[in-house]
């Protein structure tokens, strides 16, 4: 059963400008394993975290570092959640998160489906 869906899109050039203007943003938004990636990849991960928040109903108190985008061996992106994000997922009965990322025309986008097993 689908519990929630979320989508987000990020203008990569604009995101790069924000990161240059506010260098501490990399540390605030991204985990150690994410923060040194190219800006295009960071934009997609930011979109993924925003889409995830939307799929969870945008509850207050979610922490950016409690969600990490990782790549499986075949290259498929996957969300790893902990802390505040995992707690919210448990509250909603979510047992699986599906993630799709895309880059095109200077934009990075993400789509998240939150699923509960009946």
Number of C-alpha atoms within 10 A of each C-alpha: 10 14 17 19 19 22 21 19 20 22 18 22 14 13 18 16 11 13 15 12 10 10 11 10 13 17 14 12 19 22 16 10 10 18 17 13 12 10 15 19 19 24 25 25 28 24 25 31 28 22 24 28 24 20 23 23 15 14 12 8 9 17 15 19 19 19 24 22 22 15 11 9 7 6 8 11 17 17 19 13 17 14 12 18 22 16 15 19 21 12 10 16 15 22 14 14 20 14 20 15 20 13 17 9 7 11 17 24 22 24 22 26 21 23 20 16 10 8
